[in-house]
C-alpha cells in the first residue's frame, strides 16, 4: 500500500514564497513612493502566491500530524477569513442597499485570500508550537 | 482512545525519537499519540504495531466516550 504525497511542493518552495512576499512589499512601497498610491491589490496578489507556497509546501519533517494541523488551520481560517472580509465590506466599503440598483462592493479576491492564508499559516505554526510545548512538559 | 504506546515502547527499550525514525514521522507526532492528543491513521497504527512487535488492538483500544464523538 503506497502512501500518496499530500503536498506538491518541496520545502524549498518556502524560500520562493518568502521572495514573493518580499517582492510584494517592495513593489507596494515603490508604487507608493513614485505614484502615492496604496495599491493593496498589488501587494495582496503577491502575498497570496507567497503564502500559498509557504503553507502548501511540505515541511522538513512532514507527516500525517503536520497534515492534520494544516487541515485544522484551514478549517478555522476559511470561516474566520470570510467573517473578516464581510466586516471589512460592511464597515469600510459602505455596501449598497439590495434594491439600490448598484453593485455590492467587496474587497478583491486577492485581499480575501490573503486574509485566509495569513490566518491559516499563523494558526498552523501556533499548533506546531503547541506540540513542542506539550513535548517539553511531557 | 486509550493506548499503551509508552508502555510497549519502554518494553522494546526504544526512545520516542527511535520509534519516530522507524515509522517515518516526527518525534512530536509520537509524543502526541502517547499523551492522547492525536489519534494516528490506520497505516501509522499498523506501522507502530509492527515496529513494536505487537498487534494494533493490543496498542490501541476504544474508550466509552469514543462512541459519542466523531473524532
N, CA and C atoms of all chains as a GROMACS GRO file, in nm:
protein
  627
    1UNK      N    1   0.084  -0.120   0.000
    1UNK     CA    2   0.000   0.000   0.000
    1UNK      C    3   0.089   0.126   0.000
    2UNK      N    4   0.080   0.202  -0.108
    2UNK     CA    5   0.169   0.318  -0.120
    2UNK      C    6   0.099   0.445  -0.071
    3UNK      N    7   0.169   0.519   0.016
    3UNK     CA    8   0.112   0.645   0.065
    3UNK      C    9   0.125   0.752  -0.042
    4UNK      N   10   0.017   0.829  -0.062
    4UNK     CA   11   0.021   0.936  -0.162
    4UNK      C   12   0.086   1.060  -0.102
    5UNK      N   13   0.157   1.132  -0.188
    5UNK     CA   14   0.219   1.256  -0.144
    5UNK      C   15   0.111   1.362  -0.135
    6UNK      N   16   0.099   1.425  -0.018
    6UNK     CA   17  -0.009   1.522   0.002
    6UNK      C   18   0.024   1.658  -0.056
    7UNK      N   19   0.146   1.706  -0.033
    7UNK     CA   20   0.182   1.840  -0.078
    7UNK      C   21   0.275   1.833  -0.198
    8UNK      N   22   0.242   1.909  -0.300
    8UNK     CA   23   0.314   1.903  -0.426
    8UNK      C   24   0.452   1.964  -0.420
    9UNK      N   25   0.464   2.073  -0.345
    9UNK     CA   26   0.592   2.144  -0.347
    9UNK      C   27   0.684   2.094  -0.235
   10UNK      N   28   0.814   2.094  -0.266
   10UNK     CA   29   0.910   2.056  -0.162
   10UNK      C   30   0.928   2.174  -0.067
   11UNK      N   31   0.996   2.148   0.046
   11UNK     CA   32   1.010   2.254   0.147
   11UNK      C   33   1.092   2.373   0.095
   12UNK      N   34   1.168   2.352  -0.013
   12UNK     CA   35   1.247   2.463  -0.072
   12UNK      C   36   1.158   2.574  -0.127
   13UNK      N   37   1.034   2.538  -0.159
   13UNK     CA   38   0.942   2.637  -0.215
   13UNK      C   39   0.905   2.745  -0.112
   14UNK      N   40   0.934   2.718   0.015
   14UNK     CA   41   0.910   2.820   0.119
   14UNK      C   42   0.994   2.944   0.091
   15UNK      N   43   1.116   2.922   0.042
   15UNK     CA   44   1.205   3.034   0.010
   15UNK      C   45   1.144   3.117  -0.104
   16UNK      N   46   1.090   3.047  -0.204
   16UNK     CA   47   1.026   3.117  -0.316
   16UNK      C   48   0.907   3.197  -0.262
   17UNK      N   49   0.833   3.136  -0.170
   17UNK     CA   50   0.719   3.204  -0.108
   17UNK      C   51   0.761   3.331  -0.037
   18UNK      N   52   0.870   3.323   0.038
   18UNK     CA   53   0.920   3.442   0.110
   18UNK      C   54   0.962   3.549   0.010
   19UNK      N   55   1.026   3.506  -0.100
   19UNK     CA   56   1.069   3.602  -0.203
   19UNK      C   57   0.949   3.673  -0.266
   20UNK      N   58   0.841   3.597  -0.289
   20UNK     CA   59   0.718   3.656  -0.344
   20UNK      C   60   0.665   3.764  -0.248
   21UNK      N   61   0.664   3.732  -0.119
   21UNK     CA   62   0.613   3.827  -0.020
   21UNK      C   63   0.700   3.954  -0.017
   22UNK      N   64   0.832   3.933  -0.017
   22UNK     CA   65   0.924   4.048  -0.016
   22UNK      C   66   0.906   4.132  -0.142
   23UNK      N   67   0.888   4.063  -0.255
   23UNK     CA   68   0.866   4.132  -0.383
   23UNK      C   69   0.739   4.217  -0.375
   24UNK      N   70   0.634   4.160  -0.316
   24UNK     CA   71   0.507   4.231  -0.300
   24UNK      C   72   0.523   4.356  -0.214
   25UNK      N   73   0.592   4.341  -0.101
   25UNK     CA   74   0.612   4.454  -0.009
   25UNK      C   75   0.696   4.563  -0.078
   26UNK      N   76   0.802   4.518  -0.146
   26UNK     CA   77   0.890   4.613  -0.216
   26UNK      C   78   0.810   4.690  -0.323
   27UNK      N   79   0.734   4.615  -0.405
   27UNK     CA   80   0.656   4.678  -0.513
   27UNK      C   81   0.555   4.778  -0.457
   28UNK      N   82   0.496   4.741  -0.343
   28UNK     CA   83   0.398   4.827  -0.278
   28UNK      C   84   0.461   4.962  -0.242
   29UNK      N   85   0.580   4.955  -0.180
   29UNK     CA   86   0.646   5.079  -0.137
   29UNK      C   87   0.696   5.162  -0.256
   30UNK      N   88   0.744   5.090  -0.359
   30UNK     CA   89   0.792   5.161  -0.479
   30UNK      C   90   0.676   5.237  -0.543
   31UNK      N   91   0.560   5.170  -0.553
   31UNK     CA   92   0.444   5.234  -0.615
   31UNK      C   93   0.395   5.353  -0.530
   32UNK      N   94   0.404   5.336  -0.400
   32UNK     CA   95   0.362   5.445  -0.313
   32UNK      C   96   0.456   5.565  -0.327
   33UNK      N   97   0.587   5.535  -0.334
   33UNK     CA   98   0.687   5.641  -0.342
   33UNK      C   99   0.675   5.718  -0.475
   34UNK      N  100   0.651   5.641  -0.583
   34UNK     CA  101   0.651   5.705  -0.715
   34UNK      C  102   0.516   5.766  -0.754
   35UNK      N  103   0.408   5.701  -0.713
   35UNK     CA  104   0.276   5.747  -0.757
   35UNK      C  105   0.182   5.784  -0.642
   36UNK      N  106   0.228   5.768  -0.519
   36UNK     CA  107   0.146   5.794  -0.400
   36UNK      C  108   0.014   5.716  -0.402
   37UNK      N  109   0.026   5.589  -0.441
   37UNK     CA  110  -0.092   5.501  -0.445
   37UNK      C  111  -0.074   5.387  -0.346
   38UNK      N  112  -0.180   5.362  -0.268
   38UNK     CA  113  -0.179   5.247  -0.177
   38UNK      C  114  -0.237   5.128  -0.254
   39UNK      N  115  -0.155   5.062  -0.332
   39UNK     CA  116  -0.206   4.953  -0.417
   39UNK      C  117  -0.210   4.821  -0.337
   40UNK      N  118  -0.319   4.804  -0.264
   40UNK     CA  119  -0.335   4.684  -0.180
   40UNK      C  120  -0.344   4.557  -0.266
   41UNK      N  121  -0.407   4.570  -0.385
   41UNK     CA  122  -0.421   4.453  -0.472
   41UNK      C  123  -0.286   4.401  -0.520
   42UNK      N  124  -0.194   4.492  -0.545
   42UNK     CA  125  -0.060   4.452  -0.589
   42UNK      C  126   0.009   4.369  -0.481
   43UNK      N  127   0.010   4.422  -0.359
   43UNK     CA  128   0.079   4.351  -0.250
   43UNK      C  129   0.005   4.222  -0.214
   44UNK      N  130  -0.129   4.226  -0.212
   44UNK     CA  131  -0.203   4.107  -0.171
   44UNK      C  132  -0.196   3.996  -0.276
   45UNK      N  133  -0.186   4.036  -0.405
   45UNK     CA  134  -0.172   3.936  -0.512
   45UNK      C  135  -0.044   3.855  -0.493
   46UNK      N  136   0.065   3.926  -0.468
   46UNK     CA  137   0.193   3.856  -0.449
   46UNK      C  138   0.198   3.784  -0.314
   47UNK      N  139   0.127   3.844  -0.217
   47UNK     CA  140   0.118   3.781  -0.084
   47UNK      C  141   0.047   3.644  -0.094
   48UNK      N  142  -0.057   3.638  -0.178
   48UNK     CA  143  -0.130   3.512  -0.199
   48UNK      C  144  -0.038   3.403  -0.251
   49UNK      N  145   0.041   3.441  -0.354
   49UNK     CA  146   0.135   3.342  -0.410
   49UNK      C  147   0.235   3.298  -0.304
   50UNK      N  148   0.292   3.395  -0.234
   50UNK     CA  149   0.392   3.364  -0.133
   50UNK      C  150   0.338   3.276  -0.022
   51UNK      N  151   0.222   3.314   0.031
   51UNK     CA  152   0.163   3.239   0.142
   51UNK      C  153   0.122   3.099   0.097
   52UNK      N  154   0.072   3.087  -0.029
   52UNK     CA  155   0.034   2.955  -0.081
   52UNK      C  156   0.156   2.864  -0.088
   53UNK      N  157   0.266   2.917  -0.138
   53UNK     CA  158   0.388   2.835  -0.146
   53UNK      C  159   0.435   2.793  -0.007
   54UNK      N  160   0.425   2.883   0.088
   54UNK     CA  161   0.472   2.851   0.224
   54UNK      C  162   0.379   2.748   0.290
   55UNK      N  163   0.248   2.773   0.281
   55UNK     CA  164   0.153   2.684   0.351
   55UNK      C  165   0.142   2.547   0.286
   56UNK      N  166   0.144   2.543   0.151
   56UNK     CA  167   0.118   2.416   0.083
   56UNK      C  168   0.244   2.344   0.036
   57UNK      N  169   0.360   2.386   0.086
   57UNK     CA  170   0.480   2.308   0.057
   57UNK      C  171   0.504   2.216   0.177
   58UNK      N  172   0.576   2.109   0.151
   58UNK     CA  173   0.596   2.012   0.259
   58UNK      C  174   0.692   2.068   0.364
   59UNK      N  175   0.677   2.019   0.487
   59UNK     CA  176   0.764   2.062   0.597
   59UNK      C  177   0.889   1.976   0.598
   60UNK      N  178   0.988   2.016   0.680
   60UNK     CA  179   1.111   1.936   0.686
   60UNK      C  180   1.080   1.795   0.737
   61UNK      N  181   1.004   1.787   0.845
   61UNK     CA  182   0.953   1.656   0.890
   61UNK      C  183   0.804   1.656   0.861
   62UNK      N  184   0.769   1.602   0.747
   62UNK     CA  185   0.631   1.609   0.700
   62UNK      C  186   0.562   1.476   0.726
   63UNK      N  187   0.469   1.475   0.820
   63UNK     CA  188   0.395   1.352   0.846
   63UNK      C  189   0.246   1.383   0.860
   64UNK      N  190   0.169   1.279   0.895
   64UNK     CA  191   0.024   1.297   0.898
   64UNK      C  192  -0.021   1.397   1.004
   65UNK      N  193   0.057   1.409   1.113
   65UNK     CA  194   0.023   1.507   1.217
   65UNK      C  195   0.034   1.649   1.160
   66UNK      N  196   0.137   1.674   1.080
   66UNK     CA  197   0.154   1.805   1.016
   66UNK      C  198   0.037   1.832   0.922
   67UNK      N  199  -0.003   1.730   0.844
   67UNK     CA  200  -0.115   1.746   0.752
   67UNK      C  201  -0.243   1.776   0.830
   68UNK      N  202  -0.258   1.708   0.943
   68UNK     CA  203  -0.374   1.730   1.029
   68UNK      C  204  -0.377   1.875   1.078
   69UNK      N  205  -0.259   1.927   1.116
   69UNK     CA  206  -0.250   2.066   1.162
   69UNK      C  207  -0.287   2.163   1.051
   70UNK      N  208  -0.240   2.134   0.929
   70UNK     CA  209  -0.271   2.223   0.817
   70UNK      C  210  -0.421   2.222   0.787
   71UNK      N  211  -0.478   2.104   0.792
   71UNK     CA  212  -0.623   2.093   0.766
   71UNK      C  213  -0.701   2.167   0.875
   72UNK      N  214  -0.661   2.147   1.001
   72UNK     CA  215  -0.728   2.213   1.112
   72UNK      C  216  -0.716   2.366   1.100
   73UNK      N  217  -0.596   2.411   1.064
   73UNK     CA  218  -0.572   2.555   1.048
   73UNK      C  219  -0.663   2.611   0.938
   74UNK      N  220  -0.678   2.537   0.829
   74UNK     CA  221  -0.762   2.584   0.719
   74UNK      C  222  -0.911   2.584   0.756
   75UNK      N  223  -0.954   2.484   0.833
   75UNK     CA  224  -1.096   2.479   0.871
   75UNK      C  225  -1.135   2.596   0.961
   76UNK      N  226  -1.036   2.650   1.034
   76UNK     CA  227  -1.063   2.770   1.114
   76UNK      C  228  -1.045   2.897   1.032
   77UNK      N  229  -0.943   2.895   0.946
   77UNK     CA  230  -0.907   3.016   0.872
   77UNK      C  231  -1.012   3.055   0.768
   78UNK      N  232  -1.072   2.957   0.703
   78UNK     CA  233  -1.168   2.991   0.596
   78UNK      C  234  -1.290   3.066   0.652
   79UNK      N  235  -1.361   3.013   0.753
   79UNK     CA  236  -1.472   3.091   0.806
   79UNK      C  237  -1.429   3.220   0.873
   80UNK      N  238  -1.312   3.218   0.942
   80UNK     CA  239  -1.265   3.341   1.008
   80UNK      C  240  -1.234   3.448   0.903
   81UNK      N  241  -1.169   3.407   0.794
   81UNK     CA  242  -1.138   3.500   0.685
   81UNK      C  243  -1.264   3.554   0.620
   82UNK      N  244  -1.364   3.468   0.608
   82UNK     CA  245  -1.492   3.509   0.550
   82UNK      C  246  -1.559   3.615   0.637
   83UNK      N  247  -1.556   3.593   0.767
   83UNK     CA  248  -1.616   3.689   0.861
   83UNK      C  249  -1.543   3.823   0.851
   84UNK      N  250  -1.409   3.819   0.852
   84UNK     CA  251  -1.330   3.942   0.844
   84UNK      C  252  -1.359   4.016   0.712
   85UNK      N  253  -1.365   3.940   0.602
   85UNK     CA  254  -1.396   4.001   0.472
   85UNK      C  255  -1.532   4.070   0.474
   86UNK      N  256  -1.630   4.001   0.531
   86UNK     CA  257  -1.764   4.060   0.541
   86UNK      C  258  -1.764   4.186   0.626
   87UNK      N  259  -1.688   4.183   0.737
   87UNK     CA  260  -1.682   4.300   0.825
   87UNK      C  261  -1.615   4.418   0.755
   88UNK      N  262  -1.506   4.389   0.680
   88UNK     CA  263  -1.438   4.497   0.604
   88UNK      C  264  -1.535   4.556   0.503
   89UNK      N  265  -1.604   4.466   0.430
   89UNK     CA  266  -1.700   4.514   0.329
   89UNK      C  267  -1.809   4.600   0.392
   90UNK      N  268  -1.856   4.553   0.505
   90UNK     CA  269  -1.969   4.621   0.570
   90UNK      C  270  -1.929   4.757   0.629
   91UNK      N  271  -1.817   4.759   0.700
   91UNK     CA  272  -1.780   4.882   0.770
   91UNK      C  273  -1.698   4.981   0.686
   92UNK      N  274  -1.622   4.932   0.589
   92UNK     CA  275  -1.534   5.023   0.515
   92UNK      C  276  -1.576   5.049   0.370
   93UNK      N  277  -1.661   4.964   0.315
   93UNK     CA  278  -1.697   4.984   0.174
   93UNK      C  279  -1.842   5.025   0.155
   94UNK      N  280  -1.910   5.060   0.262
   94UNK     CA  281  -2.049   5.108   0.257
   94UNK      C  282  -2.134   5.030   0.157
   95UNK      N  283  -2.176   4.910   0.192
   95UNK     CA  284  -2.250   4.826   0.097
   95UNK      C  285  -2.375   4.893   0.042
   96UNK      N  286  -2.398   4.868  -0.085
   96UNK     CA  287  -2.519   4.923  -0.148
   96UNK      C  288  -2.642   4.851  -0.095
   97UNK      N  289  -2.753   4.921  -0.087
   97UNK     CA  290  -2.878   4.859  -0.044
   97UNK      C  291  -2.921   4.755  -0.149
   98UNK      N  292  -2.987   4.646  -0.107
   98UNK     CA  293  -3.024   4.542  -0.204
   98UNK      C  294  -3.109   4.596  -0.320
   99UNK      N  295  -3.189   4.699  -0.293
   99UNK     CA  296  -3.277   4.748  -0.400
   99UNK      C  297  -3.228   4.880  -0.461
  100UNK      N  298  -3.096   4.907  -0.444
  100UNK     CA  299  -3.046   5.038  -0.489
  100UNK      C  300  -3.008   5.042  -0.636
  101UNK      N  301  -3.001   4.927  -0.702
  101UNK     CA  302  -2.961   4.924  -0.842
  101UNK      C  303  -2.812   4.940  -0.863
  102UNK      N  304  -2.732   4.923  -0.754
  102UNK     CA  305  -2.585   4.934  -0.764
  102UNK      C  306  -2.523   4.799  -0.730
  103UNK      N  307  -2.400   4.777  -0.781
  103UNK     CA  308  -2.328   4.655  -0.743
  103UNK      C  309  -2.290   4.661  -0.595
  104UNK      N  310  -2.287   4.543  -0.533
  104UNK     CA  311  -2.242   4.538  -0.393
  104UNK      C  312  -2.089   4.540  -0.392
  105UNK      N  313  -2.027   4.640  -0.330
  105UNK     CA  314  -1.880   4.646  -0.331
  105UNK      C  315  -1.818   4.539  -0.241
  106UNK      N  316  -1.700   4.495  -0.279
  106UNK     CA  317  -1.630   4.395  -0.199
  106UNK      C  318  -1.480   4.411  -0.216
  107UNK      N  319  -1.404   4.370  -0.116
  107UNK     CA  320  -1.258   4.370  -0.130
  107UNK      C  321  -1.223   4.266  -0.237
  108UNK      N  322  -1.104   4.278  -0.297
  108UNK     CA  323  -1.069   4.188  -0.407
  108UNK      C  324  -1.047   4.045  -0.355
  109UNK      N  325  -1.052   3.952  -0.449
  109UNK     CA  326  -1.028   3.811  -0.414
  109UNK      C  327  -0.889   3.794  -0.355
  110UNK      N  328  -0.792   3.871  -0.406
  110UNK     CA  329  -0.655   3.863  -0.354
  110UNK      C  330  -0.650   3.900  -0.205
  111UNK      N  331  -0.720   4.005  -0.170
  111UNK     CA  332  -0.720   4.050  -0.030
  111UNK      C  333  -0.787   3.944   0.058
  112UNK      N  334  -0.903   3.896   0.012
  112UNK     CA  335  -0.976   3.795   0.090
  112UNK      C  336  -0.892   3.669   0.110
  113UNK      N  337  -0.828   3.626   0.000
  113UNK     CA  338  -0.746   3.504   0.009
  113UNK      C  339  -0.622   3.528   0.097
  114UNK      N  340  -0.566   3.647   0.089
  114UNK     CA  341  -0.451   3.680   0.174
  114UNK      C  342  -0.488   3.670   0.322
  115UNK      N  343  -0.608   3.719   0.354
  115UNK     CA  344  -0.654   3.713   0.494
  115UNK      C  345  -0.665   3.568   0.538
  116UNK      N  346  -0.729   3.486   0.454
  116UNK     CA  347  -0.748   3.344   0.488
  116UNK      C  348  -0.613   3.273   0.505
  117UNK      N  349  -0.524   3.295   0.408
  117UNK     CA  350  -0.394   3.226   0.412
  117UNK      C  351  -0.307   3.273   0.529
  118UNK      N  352  -0.317   3.403   0.561
  118UNK     CA  353  -0.238   3.454   0.675
  118UNK      C  354  -0.287   3.391   0.805
  119UNK      N  355  -0.419   3.383   0.821
  119UNK     CA  356  -0.473   3.321   0.944
  119UNK      C  357  -0.432   3.173   0.948
  120UNK      N  358  -0.447   3.105   0.834
  120UNK     CA  359  -0.415   2.960   0.828
  120UNK      C  360  -0.269   2.936   0.863
  121UNK      N  361  -0.181   3.017   0.807
  121UNK     CA  362  -0.038   2.998   0.832
  121UNK      C  363  -0.004   3.026   0.979
  122UNK      N  364  -0.060   3.134   1.031
  122UNK     CA  365  -0.037   3.167   1.172
  122UNK      C  366  -0.085   3.058   1.264
  123UNK      N  367  -0.204   3.008   1.234
  123UNK     CA  368  -0.263   2.902   1.317
  123UNK      C  369  -0.183   2.772   1.307
  124UNK      N  370  -0.136   2.742   1.187
  124UNK     CA  371  -0.057   2.621   1.167
  124UNK      C  372   0.069   2.624   1.252
  125UNK      N  373   0.141   2.737   1.247
  125UNK     CA  374   0.264   2.746   1.326
  125UNK      C  375   0.235   2.749   1.476
  126UNK      N  376   0.119   2.803   1.512
  126UNK     CA  377   0.079   2.800   1.653
  126UNK      C  378   0.056   2.656   1.699
  127UNK      N  379  -0.012   2.576   1.615
  127UNK     CA  380  -0.038   2.435   1.650
  127UNK      C  381   0.092   2.355   1.660
  128UNK      N  382   0.186   2.385   1.570
  128UNK     CA  383   0.317   2.319   1.574
  128UNK      C  384   0.390   2.358   1.704
  129UNK      N  385   0.378   2.486   1.739
  129UNK     CA  386   0.441   2.536   1.861
  129UNK      C  387   0.380   2.468   1.984
  130UNK      N  388   0.247   2.452   1.984
  130UNK     CA  389   0.178   2.385   2.095
  130UNK      C  390   0.230   2.243   2.113
  131UNK      N  391   0.255   2.174   2.002
  131UNK     CA  392   0.308   2.038   2.007
  131UNK      C  393   0.444   2.034   2.076
  132UNK      N  394   0.526   2.133   2.043
  132UNK     CA  395   0.660   2.139   2.105
  132UNK      C  396   0.651   2.168   2.254
  133UNK      N  397   0.555   2.254   2.292
  133UNK     CA  398   0.533   2.285   2.434
  133UNK      C  399   0.489   2.157   2.508
  134UNK      N  400   0.394   2.085   2.447
  134UNK     CA  401   0.344   1.961   2.507
  134UNK      C  402   0.457   1.859   2.524
  135UNK      N  403   0.545   1.857   2.424
  135UNK     CA  404   0.655   1.761   2.429
  135UNK      C  405   0.749   1.793   2.544
  136UNK      N  406   0.772   1.922   2.567
  136UNK     CA  407   0.862   1.963   2.675
  136UNK      C  408   0.801   1.934   2.811
  137UNK      N  409   0.668   1.954   2.820
  137UNK     CA  410   0.603   1.934   2.950
  137UNK      C  411   0.576   1.787   2.980
  138UNK      N  412   0.583   1.702   2.877
  138UNK     CA  413   0.554   1.558   2.899
  138UNK      C  414   0.670   1.487   2.967
  139UNK      N  415  -0.940   0.769   2.276
  139UNK     CA  416  -0.882   0.636   2.253
  139UNK      C  417  -0.764   0.614   2.346
  140UNK      N  418  -0.768   0.500   2.414
  140UNK     CA  419  -0.660   0.467   2.507
  140UNK      C  420  -0.545   0.403   2.427
  141UNK      N  421  -0.423   0.424   2.473
  141UNK     CA  422  -0.315   0.350   2.407
  141UNK      C  423  -0.205   0.312   2.506
  142UNK      N  424  -0.138   0.202   2.473
  142UNK     CA  425  -0.029   0.154   2.558
  142UNK      C  426   0.106   0.175   2.490
  143UNK      N  427   0.110   0.279   2.411
  143UNK     CA  428   0.230   0.303   2.331
  143UNK      C  429   0.355   0.325   2.417
  144UNK      N  430   0.340   0.407   2.520
  144UNK     CA  431   0.455   0.437   2.606
  144UNK      C  432   0.509   0.309   2.671
  145UNK      N  433   0.413   0.227   2.716
  145UNK     CA  434   0.449   0.100   2.783
  145UNK      C  435   0.520   0.006   2.686
  146UNK      N  436   0.462  -0.009   2.569
  146UNK     CA  437   0.520  -0.100   2.468
  146UNK      C  438   0.656  -0.050   2.420
  147UNK      N  439   0.667   0.082   2.409
  147UNK     CA  440   0.794   0.142   2.366
  147UNK      C  441   0.903   0.114   2.470
  148UNK      N  442   0.863   0.128   2.597
  148UNK     CA  443   0.959   0.102   2.706
  148UNK      C  444   0.996  -0.047   2.708
  149UNK      N  445   0.897  -0.133   2.682
  149UNK     CA  446   0.922  -0.278   2.679
  149UNK      C  447   1.024  -0.314   2.570
  150UNK      N  448   1.017  -0.238   2.460
  150UNK     CA  449   1.110  -0.260   2.350
  150UNK      C  450   1.240  -0.180   2.363
  151UNK      N  451   1.250  -0.110   2.477
  151UNK     CA  452   1.371  -0.031   2.504
  151UNK      C  453   1.401   0.069   2.391
  152UNK      N  454   1.300   0.143   2.356
  152UNK     CA  455   1.311   0.233   2.242
  152UNK      C  456   1.273   0.375   2.283
  153UNK      N  457   1.345   0.473   2.234
  153UNK     CA  458   1.308   0.612   2.263
  153UNK      C  459   1.203   0.659   2.163
  154UNK      N  460   1.141   0.773   2.195
  154UNK     CA  461   1.042   0.831   2.103
  154UNK      C  462   1.108   0.861   1.968
  155UNK      N  463   1.228   0.914   1.974
  155UNK     CA  464   1.299   0.951   1.851
  155UNK      C  465   1.328   0.829   1.764
  156UNK      N  466   1.368   0.719   1.829
  156UNK     CA  467   1.399   0.596   1.754
  156UNK      C  468   1.273   0.542   1.686
  157UNK      N  469   1.165   0.539   1.763
  157UNK     CA  470   1.038   0.489   1.706
  157UNK      C  471   0.993   0.580   1.592
  158UNK      N  472   1.006   0.711   1.615
  158UNK     CA  473   0.965   0.808   1.512
  158UNK      C  474   1.042   0.786   1.382
  159UNK      N  475   1.172   0.763   1.394
  159UNK     CA  476   1.254   0.739   1.274
  159UNK      C  477   1.210   0.613   1.202
  160UNK      N  478   1.181   0.509   1.280
  160UNK     CA  479   1.144   0.380   1.218
  160UNK      C  480   1.011   0.385   1.145
  161UNK      N  481   0.917   0.467   1.195
  161UNK     CA  482   0.786   0.474   1.129
  161UNK      C  483   0.774   0.601   1.043
  162UNK      N  484   0.885   0.673   1.032
  162UNK     CA  485   0.893   0.788   0.942
  162UNK      C  486   0.797   0.903   0.977
  163UNK      N  487   0.792   0.935   1.105
  163UNK     CA  488   0.716   1.054   1.149
  163UNK      C  489   0.805   1.135   1.242
  164UNK      N  490   0.757   1.250   1.286
  164UNK     CA  491   0.838   1.331   1.378
  164UNK      C  492   0.822   1.280   1.522
  165UNK      N  493   0.918   1.319   1.606
  165UNK     CA  494   0.911   1.279   1.747
  165UNK      C  495   0.787   1.340   1.814
  166UNK      N  496   0.752   1.461   1.770
  166UNK     CA  497   0.633   1.528   1.825
  166UNK      C  498   0.507   1.446   1.799
  167UNK      N  499   0.503   1.382   1.683
  167UNK     CA  500   0.384   1.301   1.649
  167UNK      C  501   0.372   1.182   1.745
  168UNK      N  502   0.484   1.116   1.770
  168UNK     CA  503   0.483   1.001   1.864
  168UNK      C  504   0.441   1.050   2.002
  169UNK      N  505   0.495   1.164   2.043
  169UNK     CA  506   0.460   1.220   2.174
  169UNK      C  507   0.311   1.254   2.180
  170UNK      N  508   0.259   1.314   2.074
  170UNK     CA  509   0.116   1.350   2.070
  170UNK      C  510   0.028   1.226   2.082
  171UNK      N  511   0.071   1.118   2.018
  171UNK     CA  512  -0.008   0.993   2.026
  171UNK      C  513  -0.003   0.939   2.169
  172UNK      N  514   0.117   0.939   2.227
  172UNK     CA  515   0.133   0.885   2.363
  172UNK      C  516   0.047   0.959   2.466
  173UNK      N  517   0.041   1.091   2.454
  173UNK     CA  518  -0.037   1.167   2.554
  173UNK      C  519  -0.186   1.176   2.515
  174UNK      N  520  -0.222   1.113   2.406
  174UNK     CA  521  -0.363   1.106   2.367
  174UNK      C  522  -0.417   1.229   2.297
  175UNK      N  523  -0.328   1.316   2.250
  175UNK     CA  524  -0.373   1.436   2.180
  175UNK      C  525  -0.403   1.407   2.034
  176UNK      N  526  -0.348   1.300   1.982
  176UNK     CA  527  -0.364   1.270   1.840
  176UNK      C  528  -0.390   1.121   1.820
  177UNK      N  529  -0.489   1.091   1.739
  177UNK     CA  530  -0.520   0.952   1.704
  177UNK      C  531  -0.457   0.923   1.568
  178UNK      N  532  -0.366   0.825   1.561
  178UNK     CA  533  -0.296   0.802   1.433
  178UNK      C  534  -0.388   0.740   1.327
  179UNK      N  535  -0.344   0.750   1.201
  179UNK     CA  536  -0.417   0.684   1.093
  179UNK      C  537  -0.398   0.533   1.105
  180UNK      N  538  -0.479   0.458   1.032
  180UNK     CA  539  -0.468   0.311   1.034
  180UNK      C  540  -0.328   0.268   0.991
  181UNK      N  541  -0.279   0.333   0.886
  181UNK     CA  542  -0.147   0.299   0.831
  181UNK      C  543  -0.038   0.318   0.938
  182UNK      N  544  -0.041   0.433   1.005
  182UNK     CA  545   0.061   0.461   1.106
  182UNK      C  546   0.046   0.367   1.226
  183UNK      N  547  -0.078   0.338   1.264
  183UNK     CA  548  -0.101   0.246   1.377
  183UNK      C  549  -0.042   0.108   1.346
  184UNK      N  550  -0.060   0.062   1.223
  184UNK     CA  551  -0.004  -0.068   1.183
  184UNK      C  552   0.148  -0.066   1.182
  185UNK      N  553   0.203   0.044   1.134
  185UNK     CA  554   0.350   0.056   1.131
  185UNK      C  555   0.407   0.054   1.272
  186UNK      N  556   0.344   0.128   1.364
  186UNK     CA  557   0.392   0.132   1.503
  186UNK      C  558   0.383  -0.007   1.565
  187UNK      N  559   0.269  -0.072   1.543
  187UNK     CA  560   0.250  -0.207   1.599
  187UNK      C  561   0.355  -0.304   1.544
  188UNK      N  562   0.384  -0.292   1.416
  188UNK     CA  563   0.483  -0.379   1.354
  188UNK      C  564   0.621  -0.358   1.416
  189UNK      N  565   0.660  -0.230   1.429
  189UNK     CA  566   0.792  -0.198   1.484
  189UNK      C  567   0.802  -0.244   1.630
  190UNK      N  568   0.692  -0.231   1.704
  190UNK     CA  569   0.694  -0.269   1.846
  190UNK      C  570   0.660  -0.417   1.866
  191UNK      N  571   0.648  -0.489   1.756
  191UNK     CA  572   0.622  -0.633   1.758
  191UNK      C  573   0.498  -0.669   1.841
  192UNK      N  574   0.392  -0.599   1.810
  192UNK     CA  575   0.264  -0.627   1.877
  192UNK      C  576   0.149  -0.608   1.778
  193UNK      N  577   0.027  -0.621   1.828
  193UNK     CA  578  -0.088  -0.604   1.739
  193UNK      C  579  -0.152  -0.466   1.765
  194UNK      N  580  -0.219  -0.416   1.663
  194UNK     CA  581  -0.280  -0.283   1.674
  194UNK      C  582  -0.380  -0.278   1.789
  195UNK      N  583  -0.464  -0.383   1.801
  195UNK     CA  584  -0.566  -0.379   1.906
  195UNK      C  585  -0.507  -0.402   2.046
  196UNK      N  586  -0.380  -0.443   2.051
  196UNK     CA  587  -0.314  -0.452   2.182
  196UNK      C  588  -0.258  -0.314   2.220
  197UNK      N  589  -0.232  -0.234   2.118
  197UNK     CA  590  -0.177  -0.099   2.142
  197UNK      C  591  -0.287   0.004   2.167
  198UNK      N  592  -0.391  -0.004   2.084
  198UNK     CA  593  -0.497   0.097   2.091
  198UNK      C  594  -0.630   0.032   2.126
  199UNK      N  595  -0.705   0.099   2.212
  199UNK     CA  596  -0.839   0.048   2.243
  199UNK      C  597  -0.936   0.163   2.261
  200UNK      N  598  -1.062   0.135   2.225
  200UNK     CA  599  -1.165   0.240   2.234
  200UNK      C  600  -1.207   0.261   2.378
  201UNK      N  601  -1.245   0.385   2.407
  201UNK     CA  602  -1.300   0.418   2.539
  201UNK      C  603  -1.450   0.444   2.523
  202UNK      N  604  -1.517   0.452   2.637
  202UNK     CA  605  -1.664   0.474   2.636
  202UNK      C  606  -1.702   0.597   2.552
  203UNK      N  607  -1.633   0.707   2.574
  203UNK     CA  608  -1.668   0.833   2.507
  203UNK      C  609  -1.643   0.834   2.357
  204UNK      N  610  -1.559   0.740   2.309
  204UNK     CA  611  -1.527   0.737   2.166
  204UNK      C  612  -1.648   0.707   2.078
  205UNK      N  613  -1.750   0.643   2.135
  205UNK     CA  614  -1.868   0.608   2.057
  205UNK      C  615  -1.957   0.731   2.034
  206UNK      N  616  -1.940   0.833   2.120
  206UNK     CA  617  -2.026   0.951   2.107
  206UNK      C  618  -1.968   1.057   2.014
  207UNK      N  619  -1.832   1.062   2.004
  207UNK     CA  620  -1.772   1.170   1.924
  207UNK      C  621  -1.736   1.121   1.785
  208UNK      N  622  -1.724   1.221   1.693
  208UNK     CA  623  -1.691   1.188   1.554
  208UNK      C  624  -1.542   1.169   1.535
  209UNK      N  625  -1.459   1.228   1.625
  209UNK     CA  626  -1.314   1.213   1.609
  209UNK      C  627  -1.245   1.190   1.742
   0.00000   0.00000   0.00000
